[in-house]
């Protein structure tokens, strides 16, 4: 919404479509009118399709870079190999946004980092930024932040049924280490939730 400004008719690729970010991103992109492709494992194809993905790619069997082209946006939450391959599916002027890094100088400016830190971030992201430039697309690192106004808008979409939260598992507060292990396993379908206090409706915080 802020950075990619997705509009009706845009084509969006979302990696890890069954994860905590992917399950929401697919539904939000569809709500905005985009055509959505998503990568996932064999076991999660039906889930990702039920969330609204128009094209579902089993990364265990198929190569998304050979199947897709002319996309406006790729949202990446995976490693550097997938990040670089994603450049090939974007059309000129497209955007590659990664929440898994590497951070770029713009992120350094956003957080008010010193000149030295910004230079280090520039070095960390120089490879992907150079390749993006050669492809005629834009690369940026997105560090997610809490925004009360946006959360309220998302809550309205949930209440209206436009977005369906997918909960993988619920842990008690004293089970936080186990919850973190579940997140780190990479096998969670949707969000892993820790119940901090009260009942499940009022006392939950997601990862």
C-alpha positions in Angstrom: 0.0 0.0 0.0 2.7 2.5 1.0 5.6 1.5 -1.1 4.3 -0.6 -4.0 0.9 1.2 -4.3 -0.8 -1.9 -5.6 -3.8 -1.1 -7.8 -6.4 -3.1 -9.7 -4.7 -4.9 -12.6 -1.3 -5.2 -11.0 0.4 -8.6 -10.9 1.9 -9.5 -7.6 4.1 -12.4 -6.6 4.2 -13.3 -2.9 6.8 -15.8 -1.7 6.1 -18.2 1.2 2.3 -17.8 0.7 1.4 -20.0 3.6 3.5 -18.1 6.2 2.4 -15.5 8.6 3.1 -12.6 6.2 2.1 -14.4 3.1 -1.4 -15.4 4.2 -2.3 -11.8 4.9 -0.4 -10.4 1.9 -2.3 -12.6 -0.6 -5.6 -11.5 0.7 -4.7 -7.8 0.9 -3.3 -7.8 -2.6 -6.5 -9.5 -3.9 -8.6 -6.9 -2.0 -6.7 -4.2 -3.8 -7.6 -5.8 -7.1 -4.3 -7.4 -8.0 -3.7 -10.7 -9.8 -1.7 -12.8 -7.3 0.8 -15.6 -7.7 2.3 -17.3 -4.6 4.9 -19.9 -3.9 4.4 -22.6 -1.3 5.0 -26.2 -0.5 2.9 -29.1 -1.8 1.1 -29.5 1.5 -0.1 -25.9 1.5 -1.3 -25.5 -2.1 -5.0 -25.8 -1.1 -4.6 -23.3 1.7 -2.9 -20.7 -0.5 -5.5 -21.2 -3.2 -8.3 -20.7 -0.7 -6.8 -17.4 0.3 -7.3 -16.1 -3.2 -4.1 -16.8 -5.0 -4.7 -16.9 -8.8 -1.5 -18.8 -9.5 0.0 -21.2 -7.0 3.5 -22.5 -7.5 4.8 -25.6 -5.7 8.4 -24.6 -5.1 9.4 -28.2 -4.6 8.4 -29.1 -8.1 8.4 -26.0 -10.2 10.6 -23.0 -10.9 8.6 -19.7 -10.5 11.2 -17.8 -12.6 10.3 -20.0 -15.6 6.6 -19.7 -15.1 6.0 -16.0 -14.4 6.9 -12.8 -16.2 5.7 -9.2 -16.5 5.0 -8.8 -12.8 4.7 -5.4 -11.1 5.7 -6.5 -7.6 7.5 -9.3 -5.8 7.2 -9.5 -2.0 10.1 -11.6 -0.7 10.6 -13.2 2.7 13.1 -15.9 1.7 16.8 -16.2 1.1 19.2 -14.5 -1.3 18.8 -17.1 -4.1 15.1 -16.6 -4.3 15.6 -12.8 -4.0 17.9 -12.7 -7.1 15.7 -15.0 -9.1 12.7 -12.8 -8.5 14.2 -10.0 -10.5 13.6 -12.0 -13.7 9.8 -12.1 -13.2 9.4 -8.3 -12.9 8.6 -6.0 -15.8 10.7 -2.8 -16.3 9.7 -0.3 -13.5 8.6 -3.2 -11.2 9.4 -3.4 -7.5 11.2 -6.1 -5.5 10.5 -5.6 -1.8 12.2 -7.8 0.7 11.4 -8.2 4.4 14.3 -10.6 4.9 17.1 -8.3 3.7 19.5 -7.2 2.8 18.9 -3.8 4.3 19.6 -0.8 2.0 20.8 2.8 2.5 17.2 4.1 2.4 16.5 1.9 5.4 19.5 3.5 7.2 18.1 7.0 6.5 14.7 5.9 7.7 16.0 4.8 11.1 18.3 7.8 11.4 21.5 5.7 11.2 24.9 7.3 11.0 26.8 7.9 7.8 29.1 4.9 8.6 26.1 2.6 9.1 24.5 3.8 5.9 27.6 3.0 4.0 27.8 -0.5 5.5 24.1 -1.1 4.5 25.0 0.1 1.0 27.7 -2.5 0.8 25.4 -5.3 2.1 22.8 -4.5 -0.5 25.1 -3.5 -3.4 24.9 -6.8 -5.2 21.1 -7.0 -5.4 20.7 -3.2 -6.0 23.1 -3.4 -8.9 21.3 -6.4 -10.4 18.0 -4.7 -9.9 19.2 -1.6 -11.8 20.3 -3.8 -14.7 16.8 -5.3 -14.9 15.3 -1.8 -14.8 13.5 -2.5 -11.5 13.6 -1.1 -8.0 14.9 -3.0 -4.9 14.0 -2.0 -1.4 14.2 -3.5 2.1 11.1 -3.2 4.2 11.3 -3.2 8.0 7.8 -3.7 9.3 6.6 -1.4 12.0 3.5 -1.1 14.2 1.0 1.4 12.8 -2.2 1.9 14.8 -4.1 3.4 11.8 -3.1 0.6 9.5 -4.0 -2.0 12.0 -7.4 -0.5 12.5 -8.0 -0.6 8.7 -6.9 -4.2 8.6 -9.2 -5.0 11.6 -12.1 -3.5 9.5 -11.2 -5.8 6.6 -11.2 -8.8 9.0 -14.6 -7.8 10.4 -15.9 -7.4 6.9 -14.6 -10.8 5.9 -12.2 -9.5 3.3 -9.2 -10.9 5.2 -9.3 -14.1 7.1 -6.5 -14.5 9.7 -4.8 -17.9 9.6 -3.6 -19.1 13.0 -1.1 -22.0 13.0 -0.9 -22.5 16.7 -1.6 -21.0 20.1 1.0 -21.0 22.9 0.8 -19.9 26.5 3.2 -17.2 27.6 5.3 -19.7 29.5 5.7 -21.6 26.2 7.3 -18.7 24.4 10.5 -20.6 23.6 8.4 -23.4 22.0 6.5 -20.8 20.0 9.7 -19.2 18.7 11.0 -22.7 17.7 7.8 -23.2 15.7 8.3 -19.9 13.9 11.9 -20.7 13.2 11.0 -24.1 11.8 9.6 -22.5 8.7 6.7 -24.9 8.7 4.1 -22.7 10.4 0.8 -22.1 8.4 -0.1 -18.6 9.2 0.6 -16.9 12.5 2.0 -18.4 15.6 0.2 -16.8 18.6 1.3 -16.3 22.2 -1.6 -15.8 24.7 -0.2 -13.2 27.1 -3.2 -12.9 29.4 -6.9 -13.3 29.5 -8.8 -15.3 26.9 -7.9 -16.0 23.3 -9.9 -13.1 22.0 -8.4 -10.4 24.2 -5.0 -11.6 25.2 -3.1 -12.6 22.0 -0.1 -11.2 20.4 1.3 -12.7 17.2 4.9 -13.2 16.2 
